């Protein structure tokens, strides 16, 4: 009998549990919510509320609550503002501060209108399309506001929280607005019916009917009662892989100023999603405003300059052709309101430029610019 076979219980059960507990203890006081990992140590995710209801969410599971608040306030003319972490991230936050969604909501009261926001970290245009389809089914959206982040066109697919039965049904009934996008078509692909024994959580895929699965299930049902860190294990995984990601970047000399190459296949998929957004808004008589987001200019931009200019020109032309409004907010936020990323999770005090997040005053400038744009449309 081999050594590994003789001590397989230790290697298959005890050792993974010991290592898992070690990681839980190691990260216990350092766990950030997964949605906040990429924000930087001095930036928080802010989701404003009005009364008991949110006006800005980061998960489509809360769309019903968003809509309920809208109805309670009188179902007024509403702008749907979609975005990524720039929309919900506030640098150097102090109690009582607001993000751009909250500020625009307050300004719109004089016009008897309001805005609601939905944002996700690194949201690509396919995900913004999915969110538009989901929210507009429940809320009478009159205006849509969408940023065009060049960096996020390197992202692809739909995150798990968007892969809902509701979106699957929309894909079946409104195929014209998702055609050609494999991320959507995969949702409606026929799947083999699973037996009750095979229906397991995605967390357990690949370990069905193994000792590891049985151990994990036991811990899943028992450990939550022992300490709340176990309940945060998904966030812990995110923190752990973010640490590995940062270590890899350091070893390869990659930092915030490194030029980010565009990935052709993903770029094309996101451009197709953008065309579907244009078509959907025209079809549903929703007024669309597209904007180039703020970008700091006290350092070289992390994109290939010529391609970035071409990207802006191409999408501006598409907006003009379809009647969508186009704003360039690239220079709206002065450099003093932007943050520097402090890489402290690995024990370093190294600072890098943050090209995405800014302080409350930056949010105010963005909100004011957009408010004046909507006033001009009256």
C-alpha positions in Angstrom: 0.0 0.0 0.0 1.5 3.4 -1.1 2.1 6.2 1.4 -0.5 8.5 -0.3 -3.1 5.7 -0.3 -2.5 4.9 3.4 -2.9 8.5 4.5 -5.5 9.6 1.9 -7.9 10.7 4.6 -5.3 13.2 5.8 -4.5 14.5 2.3 -8.1 14.5 1.0 -9.9 15.8 4.1 -7.8 17.0 7.0 -5.1 18.9 5.1 -7.6 20.9 3.0 -9.6 21.8 6.1 -6.4 22.9 7.9 -5.3 25.0 5.0 -8.8 26.4 4.6 -9.0 27.4 8.2 -5.5 29.0 8.0 -6.6 31.1 5.1 -9.8 32.1 6.9 -7.8 33.2 9.9 -5.2 35.0 7.7 -7.9 37.0 5.9 -10.3 37.4 8.8 -9.6 41.0 9.4 -8.7 41.9 5.8 -11.8 40.6 3.9 -13.5 43.2 1.7 -16.7 42.6 -0.1 -15.9 41.3 -3.6 -17.5 44.3 -5.2 -15.1 46.6 -3.4 -11.8 44.7 -4.0 -10.8 46.8 -7.0 -11.8 50.1 -5.6 -8.6 50.8 -3.7 -8.1 51.1 0.0 -9.4 54.7 0.3 -12.4 54.2 -1.9 -15.8 52.8 -0.8 -18.9 51.6 -2.8 -21.7 54.0 -2.1 -25.4 53.2 -2.9 -27.7 56.1 -2.1 -31.3 55.6 -0.8 -34.3 57.9 -0.6 -36.4 57.0 2.4 -36.4 53.2 2.9 -35.7 52.4 -0.8 -32.5 52.4 -2.8 -32.1 54.6 -5.9 -28.8 52.9 -6.8 -28.1 49.1 -6.7 -25.2 46.9 -7.5 -27.1 43.6 -7.9 -30.1 43.0 -10.2 -31.6 40.9 -7.4 -32.7 44.3 -5.9 -34.4 45.6 -9.0 -37.9 44.9 -7.5 -37.0 47.0 -4.4 -35.7 49.8 -6.7 -39.0 49.7 -8.7 -41.1 49.6 -5.5 -39.5 52.8 -4.3 -40.0 54.4 -7.7 -43.7 53.6 -7.5 -44.0 54.8 -3.9 -42.6 58.2 -5.1 -45.2 58.5 -7.8 -43.8 56.7 -10.9 -42.2 59.9 -12.2 -40.2 60.4 -15.4 -37.1 58.4 -14.8 -33.5 58.3 -16.1 -31.8 54.9 -15.8 -28.1 55.5 -15.2 -25.9 52.4 -15.9 -22.2 52.1 -15.2 -19.2 50.5 -13.5 -17.4 51.2 -10.3 -16.8 54.8 -11.2 -20.5 55.4 -10.6 -20.6 53.9 -7.1 -17.0 54.4 -5.9 -16.3 57.5 -3.8 -12.7 58.3 -2.9 -11.9 59.6 0.6 -15.5 59.3 1.6 -16.9 61.2 4.6 -20.2 60.7 6.3 -23.0 62.5 4.5 -21.4 62.6 1.1 -23.1 61.5 -2.1 -22.2 60.0 -5.4 -23.3 61.3 -8.8 -26.5 59.3 -8.8 -27.6 60.8 -5.5 -26.6 64.4 -6.5 -28.4 64.1 -9.9 -31.5 62.7 -8.1 -31.6 65.8 -5.9 -31.1 68.2 -8.8 -33.9 66.6 -10.8 -36.5 67.2 -8.1 -36.9 70.8 -9.5 -38.0 69.1 -12.8 -40.3 66.6 -11.1 -38.0 63.8 -12.4 -35.6 61.3 -10.9 -32.7 59.0 -11.7 -32.0 55.4 -10.6 -28.6 53.8 -11.0 -27.3 50.3 -11.5 -23.6 49.6 -11.6 -21.1 46.7 -11.4 -17.3 46.6 -11.1 -15.8 46.4 -14.6 -19.2 46.2 -16.3 -19.0 45.5 -20.0 -21.5 46.7 -22.6 -23.1 43.2 -22.8 -23.9 43.4 -19.1 -25.3 47.0 -19.5 -27.5 45.7 -22.3 -28.7 42.8 -20.0 -29.4 45.3 -17.2 -31.3 47.6 -19.5 -33.5 44.7 -20.7 -34.2 43.6 -17.1 -34.9 47.0 -15.6 -37.0 48.4 -18.5 -39.3 45.4 -18.2 -40.4 46.6 -14.7 -39.8 50.3 -14.7 -41.1 52.9 -17.3 -37.7 54.2 -18.3 -37.8 57.4 -20.3 -34.1 58.1 -20.5 -31.0 55.9 -20.4 -27.5 57.2 -19.5 -24.6 54.9 -20.4 -20.8 55.5 -20.2 -18.4 54.1 -22.8 -15.3 52.9 -20.9 -12.6 51.8 -23.3 -11.1 49.6 -20.6 -14.3 47.7 -20.0 -14.5 46.6 -23.6 -11.7 44.2 -22.7 -14.2 42.3 -20.5 -16.6 39.6 -21.9 -19.7 37.6 -21.0 -22.3 38.0 -18.3 -21.5 37.7 -14.6 -23.5 35.1 -12.6 -25.8 37.6 -10.9 -27.2 38.5 -14.3 -27.9 35.0 -15.5 -31.4 34.9 -14.2 -34.5 33.1 -15.4 -36.0 36.5 -16.2 -33.1 37.3 -18.5 -33.4 33.9 -20.1 -37.1 34.6 -20.9 -36.2 38.0 -22.3 -33.6 36.3 -24.6 -36.3 34.0 -25.9 -39.0 36.7 -26.5 -36.7 39.6 -27.7 -34.1 37.7 -29.7 -33.5 40.7 -32.0 -31.9 42.6 -29.2 -29.4 39.9 -28.2 -28.7 38.2 -31.5 -25.1 37.3 -32.3 -24.0 37.6 -28.7 -22.9 34.1 -27.5 -23.0 35.3 -23.8 -26.8 35.6 -24.2 -27.4 32.7 -26.6 -25.7 30.4 -24.0 -28.4 31.2 -21.5 -31.2 29.7 -23.7 -29.2 26.7 -24.9 -30.9 23.4 -24.3 -29.4 21.6 -21.2 -29.8 17.9 -20.2 -32.2 17.5 -17.3 -30.4 16.7 -14.1 -31.7 14.3 -11.5 -32.3 15.6 -8.0 -29.0 13.9 -6.9 -27.1 15.8 -9.6 -28.6 19.2 -8.9 -25.8 20.9 -6.9 -24.7 24.4 -6.2 -22.2 25.9 -8.7 -19.8 26.0 -5.7 -19.7 22.2 -5.9 -19.3 21.6 -9.6 -16.5 19.2 -10.3 -16.5 17.5 -6.9 -19.9 15.7 -7.1 -20.1 12.6 -4.8 -16.6 12.9 -3.5 -15.2 13.0 0.0 -14.3 16.7 -0.6 -17.9 17.5 -1.4 -19.3 15.7 1.6 -16.8 17.6 3.8 -17.6 20.9 2.2 -21.3 20.4 2.6 -20.8 19.5 6.3 -18.8 22.7 6.8 -21.3 24.7 4.8 -24.2 23.8 7.1 -22.3 23.8 10.4 -19.5 26.4 10.2 -21.8 29.4 9.6 -23.1 28.8 13.1 -19.5 28.8 14.5 -18.2 32.0 13.1 -19.3 34.5 10.4 -16.0 34.5 8.6 -17.1 31.2 7.0 -20.1 33.0 5.5 -17.7 35.4 3.8 -15.7 32.6 2.1 -16.8 33.8 -1.4 -15.4 37.3 -0.6 -12.3 35.6 0.9 -11.7 33.8 -2.4 -12.0 37.1 -4.2 -9.5 38.7 -1.9 -7.1 35.7 -2.2 -7.2 35.7 -6.0 -6.8 39.5 -6.0 -3.6 39.0 -4.0 -2.3 36.5 -6.5 -3.3 38.9 -9.3 -1.3 41.7 -7.7 1.7 39.5 -7.1 1.7 38.4 -10.7 1.5 42.0 -11.9 4.4 43.0 -9.7 6.5 40.1 -11.0 5.7 41.1 -14.6 6.2 44.8 -14.0 2.5 45.6 -14.7 1.1 48.7 -13.0 -1.8 51.2 -13.5 0.0 53.0 -16.3 0.8 49.9 -18.3 -0.8 50.1 -21.8 -3.9 47.9 -21.9 -4.1 46.1 -25.3 -7.6 45.7 -26.7 -8.8 42.1 -27.2 -10.4 42.0 -30.7 -13.0 39.3 -30.1 -14.3 40.9 -26.9 -14.2 44.4 -28.4 -16.4 43.2 -31.3 -18.9 41.5 -28.9 -19.2 44.7 -26.8 -19.6 46.9 -29.9 -22.4 44.5 -31.0 -24.0 44.9 -27.6 -23.8 48.7 -28.0 -25.6 48.5 -31.4 -28.3 46.4 -29.7 -28.6 49.1 -27.0 -29.1 51.7 -29.7 -31.7 49.6 -31.5 -33.6 48.7 -28.3 -33.8 52.4 -27.2 -35.1 53.4 -30.7 -37.6 50.6 -30.7 -38.9 51.4 -27.3 -38.8 55.2 -27.8 -36.3 55.6 -24.9 -34.0 58.6 -25.2 -30.4 57.5 -25.0 -27.5 59.6 -23.8 -24.0 58.1 -24.2 -20.9 59.7 -22.6 -17.2 59.3 -22.6 -16.3 59.1 -18.9 -13.9 61.3 -17.0 -10.2 60.4 -17.3 -7.3 61.9 -15.4 -4.7 63.7 -17.6 -1.8 64.3 -15.2 -0.1 61.1 -16.6 -0.1 59.2 -19.9 -3.4 57.4 -20.5 -3.1 53.6 -20.2 -4.4 53.0 -23.7 -3.0 53.1 -27.2 -3.7 56.8 -27.9 -4.6 56.4 -31.6 -6.9 53.5 -31.0 -8.6 55.3 -28.2 -9.3 58.4 -30.3 -10.6 56.1 -33.1 -12.9 54.4 -30.6 -14.4 57.7 -29.5 -14.9 58.9 -33.0 -16.5 55.7 -34.2 -19.0 55.6 -31.3 -19.8 59.2 -31.7 -20.7 58.6 -35.3 -23.0 55.7 -34.3 -24.8 57.9 -31.9 -25.3 60.7 -34.4 -26.6 58.2 -37.0 -29.3 56.8 -34.6 -30.3 60.0 -32.8 -28.6 59.2 -29.5 -27.0 62.0 -27.6 -23.2 62.0 -27.1 -21.3 63.7 -24.4 -17.5 63.8 -23.8 -16.8 64.2 -20.1 -13.2 63.2 -20.3 -11.9 66.5 -18.9 -14.7 67.3 -16.5 -12.9 66.1 -13.3 -9.7 68.0 -12.4 -6.6 66.0 -11.4 -6.8 67.0 -7.7 -10.0 65.0 -7.2 -8.5 61.6 -8.4 -7.1 59.0 -6.1 -3.9 57.0 -5.9 -4.2 53.3 -5.3 -2.4 52.2 -2.2 -1.3 48.6 -2.5 -1.4 47.6 1.2 -2.8 44.1 1.1 0.6 42.6 0.4 2.3 44.7 3.0 3.5 47.3 0.5 3.1 51.1 0.7 3.6 51.4 -3.1 1.2 53.9 -4.6 -0.2 53.8 -8.2 -2.4 56.1 -10.1 -6.1 55.3 -10.1 -7.6 56.1 -13.5 -11.2 55.2 -12.4 -12.3 56.7 -9.0 -12.5 60.2 -7.7 -13.7 62.2 -4.7 -17.2 63.6 -4.0 -16.4 66.8 -5.8 -15.7 64.8 -9.0 -19.1 63.2 -8.6 -20.6 66.7 -8.2 -19.0 67.9 -11.4 -20.2 64.9 -13.4 -23.8 65.2 -11.9 -24.0 68.9 -12.7 -22.8 68.4 -16.2 -25.3 65.7 -16.9 -28.1 67.7 -15.2 -27.5 70.7 -17.5 -27.6 68.3 -20.4 -31.0 67.1 -19.5 -32.3 70.6 -18.8 -31.1 71.5 -22.4 -33.3 68.7 -23.7 -36.5 70.1 -22.2 
